[in-house]
Amino acid sequence: EGMPQTLTSTSMFTPCGFSPHLHTSKEDEQGGLIFQDGNLTSASLDALIQHLIPTTDYYPEKAYIFTFLLSSRLFIEPHELLSRVCHKCIEQQRLDDPVLDKARIRKFGPKILQLLTEWTETFPYDFQEERMIGHLKDMIHRIAPCDEAYWKKMNQLLQTLNQKLATLSHGQEGIVKISAAVSDKLVAFKSKPPSIQREILSVCSDPYTLAQQLTHVELERLSHIGPEEFVQAFVHKDPLDGTKTCFSEQKKTSNLEAYVKWFNRLCYLVATEICMPAKKKQRAQVIEFFIDVARECFNIGNFNSLMAIISGMNMSPVSRLKKTWSKVKTAKFFILEHQMDPTGNFYNYRTALRGAAHRSLTAHSNREKIVIPFFSLLIKDIYFLNEGCANRLPNGHVNFEKFLELAKQVGEFITWKQVECPFEQDPNIIHYLHTAPIFTEDGLYLASYESESPENQTEKDRWKSLR
């Protein structure tokens, strides 16, 4: 029997009914799994683990594998889960027998290899742990005597995994280097910076180019975020195991945090660039430039940079510059602001995001595939989904319905983060975005008051205390 097909399209992440039968009854139980209208809704952790394990004639659905591997870490650490999967396989396929049933194992082999491949492809960070690799190798050693090809498969799997982990850690190191380069003494400009300070327009005067370079940075940073980071951000103690919090030694959400920091940096960079020029006309020019950049981000589908730029312009040191704003054609800005208006739980933005997601599904080019969501809102949605329903039901069962919804949101995000950036990279601009000095909040107010003097007593007092 051939290997089960690997689907790379979104079908992997769109949960559909997992049950092979159509149920007439509302609720139905099979081997400890509770189905409702053909969808798996809850089960004991043991039953869910059993449902993950392939046999000679069964292979779990792709959506189930993703959903369970994503959510199981709330109950059991990945190395423990893999250990249990391997032990059950050894038992069920009698891999400890002195004489192996080769015909049987040839049916089972491709399936267990497929499961391990999917796990390493989707959650590579799980395999930074020695124990994980140990379980993986042990499994192959047991089945390989039945078929030489299994060695080759394992070597391929490990090679791909090593490459992936190397790329990811290399990317992380790059980000760490950049963060370290932006040393605090630069960031804390108290007064106007020295005149040698380059400004954005001297580095890039074309809004289209800057929007494309921002998209580069976003996609590069997104590519490092593992799907499991969304779940690990919310790990609490498991009520059935009061002894320990999973992953207590480390939250393992560093890429997610680095990405949020980048958003904040971009807000402050925009505000700094606007407050810095001494002349009103120049400040107005910078504002109009950023409005055009933001508009192009919207057209590209880069909502995260768009939101950072709008947030930067809405910071009070910037929005108080009335004389500067009077020189700006603001109609375009109001349209953008309307798009990102938080009312109705960001109704307008969510509509635009759905439009971009739809375009992405039918896209013919990488350019049309780009969807970069407003990240803090995505995390917030996942947070509320997590807080809003219990992980376990009163009978101790895992609330699988909740995790299907979680998998849907995280799965969509994974599809988006895999898009190759179609724009040519400009290292000069990207370096500037990461390393240009930015004001602290106090620095922004100082620069703002120097540009347009305080208007009321509150501002006068603030300026005085800052100086």
VENQUI-V503266 format. One record per backbone hydrogen bond with DSSP energy under -1.0 kcal/mol. CO is the residue of the C=O (numbers start at 0). NH is the residue of the N-H. If there is no record, write none. Layout:
CO_NH, CO_NH
//
This chain:
8_11, 9_12, 12_14, 25_36, 27_34, 29_32, 32_29, 33_40, 33_41, 34_27, 35_38, 37_18, 38_35, 40_400, 41_33, 42_397, 43_47, 44_48, 45_49, 46_50, 57_54, 60_64, 61_65, 62_66, 63_67, 64_68, 65_69, 66_70, 67_71, 70_73, 71_74, 71_75, 76_80, 77_81, 78_82, 79_83, 80_84, 81_85, 82_86, 83_87, 84_88, 85_89, 86_90, 87_91, 88_92, 89_94, 93_96, 99_101, 100_104, 101_105, 103_107, 104_108, 107_111, 108_112, 109_113, 110_114, 111_115, 112_116, 113_117, 114_118, 115_119, 116_120, 117_121, 118_122, 122_125, 123_126, 124_127, 128_132, 129_133, 130_134, 131_135, 132_136, 133_137, 134_138, 135_139, 136_140, 137_141, 138_142, 139_143, 142_145, 143_146, 146_149, 147_150, 148_152, 149_153, 150_154, 151_155, 152_156, 153_157, 154_158, 155_159, 156_160, 157_161, 158_162, 159_163, 160_164, 161_165, 162_166, 163_167, 164_168, 165_169, 166_170, 167_171, 168_172, 169_173, 170_174, 171_175, 172_176, 173_177, 174_178, 175_179, 176_180, 177_181, 180_182, 182_185, 182_186, 183_187, 185_188, 193_196, 198_201, 199_203, 205_209, 206_210, 207_211, 208_212, 209_213, 210_214, 211_215, 212_216, 213_217, 214_218, 215_219, 216_220, 217_221, 218_222, 220_223, 221_224, 225_228, 226_229, 227_231, 228_232, 230_233, 231_234, 237_240, 244_247, 246_249, 252_256, 253_257, 254_258, 255_259, 256_260, 257_261, 258_262, 259_263, 260_264, 261_265, 262_266, 263_267, 264_268, 265_269, 266_270, 267_271, 268_272, 269_273, 270_274, 271_275, 278_282, 279_283, 280_284, 281_285, 282_286, 283_287, 284_288, 285_289, 286_290, 287_291, 288_292, 289_293, 290_294, 291_295, 292_296, 293_297, 294_298, 295_299, 296_300, 296_301, 300_302, 300_371, 301_305, 302_306, 303_307, 304_308, 305_309, 306_310, 307_311, 308_312, 309_313, 314_317, 314_318, 315_319, 317_320, 319_321, 320_324, 321_325, 323_326, 324_327, 327_329, 329_333, 330_334, 331_335, 332_336, 333_337, 334_338, 335_339, 337_340, 341_345, 342_346, 345_349, 346_350, 347_351, 348_352, 349_353, 350_354, 351_355, 352_356, 353_357, 354_358, 355_359, 356_360, 357_361, 371_302, 373_377, 374_378, 375_379, 376_380, 377_381, 378_382, 379_383, 380_384, 381_385, 382_386, 383_387, 390_398, 392_395, 396_392, 397_42, 397_399, 398_402, 399_403, 400_404, 401_405, 402_406, 403_407, 404_408, 405_409, 406_410, 407_411, 408_412, 409_413, 410_414, 411_415, 412_416, 415_418, 425_429, 426_430, 427_431, 428_432, 429_433, 430_434, 431_435, 439_443, 440_444, 441_445, 442_446, 443_447, 444_448, 445_449, 446_450, 447_451, 455_459, 456_460, 457_461, 458_462, 459_463, 460_464, 461_465, 462_466
//
